[in-house]
Each structure stands twice: as structure tokens, then as C-alpha cells.
Amino acid sequence: MDRDAEIRTLSRQSMACRKKDAKDGFMKKKNHAPGRGSKTAEKTTRLRVSEPAELMAFLMEKLPDHSRSSVKALLTRGQVTVDNGVVTQYNHSLQPGQSVAIDWSGPRKAETMKGLEILFEDPDLIVISKPSGLLTIASEKEKEKTAYHLLADHVRTTDPGKRLFIVHRLDRDTSGVMLFAKSEEVKNKLQSQWKRLVTERSYVAVVEGLVRKPEGTIASRLTETKTKLMYSTTAPGEGVEAVTHYKVLQSASARSLLELQLETGRKNQIRVHMKDMGHSIVGDKKYGAQTNPIGRLALHARILAFRHPVTGQPLRFESPIPAEFLRLVP
């Protein structure tokens, strides 16, 4: 091969190599470009709270490229944590210094179990919204379909040796906010310091009849019959003190929607006190109700606010008034 032909051959080979290198380089760059599904894409966004705000408003401000519905979806799917605790409530209160994290890797494992919804979870606590009809703990007739059983199974999926502890209870037919502890130490602290730690505990109920006095207080001493029926007693030295404050929110069609604040937390306290007022809770046949238009007890634990027993952080959880309650007092 003459000198010119050799130069032309080497030139063609060099050009081919450069094209191959360029193509390979482009493919490498393409395969490693950040974006949806990329291994190098950021999976978690961490945000610091600088001033008091509600969680939804905070996220909308920090995520301007996301619609309100997409931010709601992040909360609903358990992809948002506050100080490492999963929060699903839109109106969760944030305080300066807290850390909010968004996990972009996808929805957390479904947290709705037989209508039970987890509102908050961290290494020490679980706060839930319990549906009406679900027992808190096992009874002689029902061992497994309980809030405790469902949550204990949930806790063991991440830590097989972890246990769950009941802090307080809701009646089977009462819905709303409940609190469980993940250690005996935390449970004991909550129970022994309940009055100091709990800053708000309120219910809503629809009662029979029009409550004429807009607000008031019912106080009595409660005791129990051999058939497990609670009642107010005036006998000296009997029963335990129970105090309930009420406020009329709405009245219509011979029914009233009440807000109820508990000063004490006795068994069936609200149900007995409403009967004592002459306004039994709708659906509460056990305590004198004559009607049951919605097929359930019209009592709902709406708000629970307390200081975290370990961190001292103020926490507040609210479960909306059930729609069927509002339909009873249009």
C-alpha cells in the first residue's frame, strides 16, 4: 500500500473510532441523566420550618411546581414526615425548627386497615382515626378484628420484636382519634401524666331533641351495675367524679349537634351525661335513645392534642365531623 493510501485508511479508522466514542459517550450521558426513574435522582427532599404554619400551606409554598391535588396525594400516601414521624393530616401544626421530609420514591405501604387510618407514627407513638364498629381491644367474642390487633400486625412488619400498648380506649361504636404507645415506658408516662400532657380532648355528638341551653356543664359521680351499665349516683361515697362540658353547634329537626369537652375520662361518661340531660345520643339504645337513623352511635372523638411524652413537642390531631352527623342536623 502506498503512503497516501495508508494515510487515507488510518484517517477513516480514526474517524470511525471518534464517532463510536462520541456515540458511547452520548449513551452514557443519556443513561445517567437525572430524572424520573434515574438512580441518581434525588429521592428525599428535606425542608426546615422557620415559622409556625399548617403542613399543607407549608408544602404548597415550598413546592410551587406541584398542584394542590398532587401535594394532597403525597400526604395521603404517607410520603411526608415531620421530625421522622409520618403525618397524613393536611392541617398538622408545624413549629420553627422542625424538619419536614418528602419521600419521592413512591407511596408508603397502605395504612388504611378495615377503615382504620393512621394519622401519625414515630418510634414512640401511633395516632389513628378509628371507624365506628371496630373494637379497641379483644373481647370474648372477637379476638382479631380490633384496632389493637391490626396495629400490632402493622408494627411487626417493620420490627418483629416490637410491641404495642393501649393508652386509652374508645367504645366499639364510637369513631375518631385514638393514641397507642410503642413501649411500656411511654404508655406509663402518658397514663400517669395524662392531665398534664393532654391539652385538648373533644368529641362531637348528635343527640335527640333540641338542647335549649347553648352551653353548660354536667357533673356527677359514675358507678356501674353488675350488667356493666354505667349510671350517675348520689349515694355518699360511691362512684367516681365525671365532668363534661358541652356547647350546641347546630340544631334542626328535633336533633342537636354538640361539641363535648372532657374534664375527666370515665367509661361511657358522655353517653351517661347526655342521658342525664334528657338528650340521649342518636343510636344509643343502651342509654335511652329512641332513634337510630344512621345505623350507628352518633359519637365521634374529634380532637386530641397533647405534648409528646418523649420530645415534648406539641401535637394536635383532628378527625372531621362525619358527614352523616351533619345530614342529621341540616
C-alpha positions in Angstrom: 0.0 0.0 0.0 1.4 3.4 -1.0 1.9 6.1 1.6 -1.2 8.1 0.5 -3.5 5.1 0.6 -2.2 4.2 4.1 -2.9 7.7 5.4 -6.5 7.6 3.9 -7.1 4.2 5.7 -5.8 5.4 9.0 -7.9 8.5 8.7 -11.1 6.5 8.1 -10.4 4.3 11.1 -9.7 7.3 13.3 -13.0 8.9 12.2 -14.9 5.7 12.9 -13.4 5.4 16.4 -14.3 9.1 17.2 -17.9 8.5 16.1 -18.1 5.4 18.2 -16.6 7.2 21.2 -19.0 10.1 20.7 -22.0 7.7 20.5 -20.8 5.8 23.5 -20.3 9.0 25.4 -23.8 10.2 24.5 -25.4 7.0 25.6 -23.5 7.1 28.9 -24.6 10.7 29.5 -28.2 9.8 28.5 -28.3 6.8 30.8 -27.1 8.8 33.7 -29.1 11.9 33.3 -31.0 12.9 36.4 -34.8 12.5 36.2 -37.8 10.3 36.9 -36.6 6.7 37.5 -32.9 7.7 37.5 -30.8 6.0 40.2 -29.0 9.3 40.7 -32.3 11.3 41.1 -33.0 12.9 44.5 -35.3 10.6 46.4 -35.9 12.7 49.5 -36.4 16.5 49.9 -35.7 17.9 53.4 -37.2 21.2 54.5 -36.7 23.2 57.7 -39.6 25.1 59.3 -38.8 28.7 60.1 -42.2 29.9 61.3 -45.5 28.4 62.6 -47.6 27.0 59.8 -50.1 24.3 58.8 -48.4 21.4 56.9 -50.5 21.8 53.7 -49.8 25.5 53.4 -46.1 24.9 54.1 -45.8 22.3 51.4 -47.7 24.4 48.8 -45.2 27.3 49.5 -42.2 25.0 49.3 -43.4 23.0 46.2 -44.6 25.8 43.8 -44.4 23.5 40.8 -46.9 21.0 42.3 -50.7 21.3 42.3 -52.8 21.1 45.5 -54.1 17.7 44.5 -50.6 16.3 44.0 -49.5 17.6 47.4 -52.6 16.1 49.0 -51.7 12.8 47.3 -48.2 12.9 48.9 -49.8 13.3 52.3 -52.4 10.6 51.8 -49.8 8.1 50.6 -47.7 8.6 53.7 -44.8 10.2 51.8 -44.4 13.2 54.2 -42.7 13.0 57.6 -42.3 15.7 60.3 -39.3 15.1 62.6 -39.2 11.5 61.2 -42.9 10.8 62.0 -45.3 10.1 59.1 -48.1 12.7 59.0 -51.2 12.5 56.8 -53.2 15.4 58.2 -53.4 18.5 56.0 -53.8 20.8 59.0 -51.0 19.4 61.1 -49.4 22.3 63.0 -45.7 23.0 62.3 -43.3 24.8 64.7 -40.0 26.6 64.0 -37.1 24.2 64.0 -39.0 21.1 62.8 -37.8 19.1 59.8 -40.2 18.1 57.0 -39.1 15.4 54.6 -40.8 14.3 51.3 -40.1 10.8 50.1 -40.3 10.8 46.3 -39.6 7.1 45.9 -43.3 6.2 46.0 -46.3 5.6 48.2 -45.7 4.1 51.7 -47.4 0.8 52.4 -51.1 1.3 52.6 -52.1 2.5 56.0 -55.9 2.0 55.9 -57.0 -1.2 57.5 -60.7 -2.0 57.7 -61.4 1.7 57.8 -58.7 2.4 60.4 -56.4 5.3 59.3 -53.0 6.1 60.7 -52.7 9.9 61.3 -49.2 9.9 62.8 -46.5 7.5 63.6 -43.0 7.8 65.0 -40.7 5.4 67.1 -42.8 6.1 70.2 -46.4 6.6 69.2 -49.2 5.8 66.7 -52.2 8.1 66.4 -55.2 6.7 64.5 -58.7 7.5 63.4 -60.9 4.6 64.4 -64.1 3.8 62.5 -67.3 3.1 64.2 -67.9 -0.6 64.8 -64.3 -1.6 65.4 -63.3 -2.7 68.9 -60.3 -1.2 70.5 -59.2 -4.5 72.1 -60.3 -8.1 72.0 -63.5 -9.3 73.7 -64.7 -12.8 74.5 -66.5 -12.9 71.1 -63.9 -11.0 69.0 -60.2 -11.6 69.1 -58.7 -10.4 65.8 -60.9 -7.7 64.3 -59.7 -5.0 66.7 -57.7 -1.8 66.4 -55.1 -3.2 68.6 -54.7 -6.4 66.6 -54.5 -4.5 63.3 -51.9 -2.0 64.6 -49.8 -4.7 66.3 -49.5 -6.5 63.0 -48.6 -3.3 61.3 -45.8 -2.6 63.8 -44.4 -6.1 63.5 -44.0 -5.7 59.7 -41.1 -3.3 60.3 -39.9 -4.7 63.7 -40.9 -8.3 64.5 -39.9 -7.8 68.2 -41.9 -4.6 68.6 -44.9 -4.4 70.9 -48.0 -2.1 71.1 -49.6 -0.7 74.2 -53.1 0.7 74.8 -53.1 4.2 76.3 -56.9 4.9 76.3 -60.0 3.4 74.7 -63.0 4.3 72.6 -66.2 2.3 72.7 -66.8 0.0 69.8 -69.5 2.2 68.2 -67.6 5.5 68.8 -65.3 6.7 66.0 -62.4 9.1 66.0 -58.9 9.9 67.2 -57.0 7.4 69.4 -53.5 7.1 70.7 -51.3 4.0 71.2 -47.7 3.7 72.6 -44.9 1.6 71.2 -43.3 0.9 74.6 -44.4 0.2 78.1 -42.4 3.2 79.3 -44.1 5.6 77.0 -47.5 4.1 77.9 -46.9 4.5 81.6 -45.7 8.1 81.1 -48.8 9.0 79.1 -51.2 7.4 81.6 -49.6 8.7 84.7 -49.3 12.3 83.3 -52.4 12.3 81.2 -53.9 15.5 82.7 -50.6 17.4 82.3 -49.8 16.1 78.8 -53.2 16.3 77.2 -54.2 19.8 76.3 -57.4 19.2 74.4 -59.8 16.3 74.1 -63.1 17.0 72.4 -65.9 15.0 70.8 -69.0 15.7 68.7 -72.3 14.0 69.2 -75.8 14.3 67.7 -78.4 14.0 70.4 -82.2 13.6 70.4 -84.2 16.7 71.0 -83.4 20.4 70.8 -80.9 21.4 73.6 -82.2 24.8 74.7 -79.2 26.0 76.8 -76.4 26.9 74.3 -73.7 25.6 76.6 -73.2 24.1 80.1 -71.5 21.5 82.3 -72.7 18.2 83.6 -71.0 16.8 86.7 -71.8 13.6 88.6 -70.3 10.5 90.2 -70.5 7.4 87.9 -70.7 3.8 89.0 -71.6 0.5 87.3 -74.2 -2.1 87.7 -73.5 -5.9 87.6 -74.6 -5.9 84.0 -71.9 -3.3 83.1 -74.3 -0.4 82.7 -72.9 2.9 83.9 -75.1 5.5 85.7 -74.9 8.6 87.9 -75.2 8.0 91.6 -75.9 10.4 94.5 -75.1 7.8 97.1 -72.5 9.0 99.6 -69.0 7.6 99.0 -70.0 5.8 95.7 -68.7 6.3 92.2 -66.0 8.4 90.6 -66.2 12.0 89.6 -67.1 12.8 86.0 -67.3 16.2 84.4 -68.4 17.0 80.8 -68.7 20.5 79.2 -71.0 20.9 76.2 -71.7 23.5 73.5 -74.5 23.5 70.9 -73.1 23.7 67.4 -76.3 23.3 65.4 -79.9 22.3 65.9 -82.6 21.1 63.5 -85.3 18.5 63.1 -85.6 17.8 66.8 -81.9 16.9 67.0 -78.8 18.9 68.2 -75.1 18.6 67.3 -73.0 19.2 70.3 -69.3 19.7 71.0 -68.2 18.0 74.1 -65.1 18.7 76.1 -64.0 16.1 78.7 -62.5 17.2 82.0 -62.4 13.5 83.1 -62.4 10.4 81.0 -64.7 7.8 82.6 -66.2 4.8 81.0 -69.3 5.8 78.9 -69.1 9.2 80.5 -70.6 11.2 77.6 -73.3 8.7 77.0 -74.5 8.7 80.6 -74.3 12.5 80.9 -76.4 13.0 77.7 -79.0 10.6 79.1 -78.9 12.6 82.4 -79.6 15.8 80.4 -82.7 14.1 78.8 -80.9 14.1 75.3 -79.6 10.6 74.6 -77.1 10.3 71.8 -78.7 9.2 68.5 -78.4 5.4 68.0 -77.6 4.8 71.7 -80.3 2.4 72.7 -78.3 1.3 75.7 -78.6 4.7 77.2 -82.2 5.6 76.2 -82.1 6.6 72.6 -85.4 6.1 70.7 -84.0 6.5 67.2 -81.1 5.2 65.0 -81.4 6.8 61.6 -77.8 6.2 60.5 -77.3 2.7 61.9 -74.5 3.7 64.4 -73.9 5.6 67.6 -73.6 9.3 66.7 -70.5 10.0 68.8 -67.1 10.9 67.4 -63.7 11.7 69.0 -62.9 14.8 67.0 -59.7 16.3 68.6 -56.8 15.0 70.6 -54.0 17.5 71.4 -51.1 16.6 73.7 -47.4 17.1 74.3 -45.2 14.3 73.0 -44.1 12.3 76.1 -40.6 11.9 74.8 -39.8 15.0 72.7 -42.1 17.5 74.5 -43.4 18.6 71.0 -47.0 19.8 71.0 -49.1 17.6 68.7 -52.8 18.2 67.6 -54.9 15.7 65.7 -58.4 16.4 64.3 -60.7 13.9 62.6 -63.5 15.7 60.6 -67.1 15.5 61.8 -68.7 12.5 60.0 -70.8 13.6 57.0 -73.8 11.5 58.3 -73.8 13.6 61.5 -74.2 16.8 59.5 -77.0 15.3 57.5 -79.0 14.7 60.7 -79.0 18.5 61.5 -79.2 20.2 58.1 
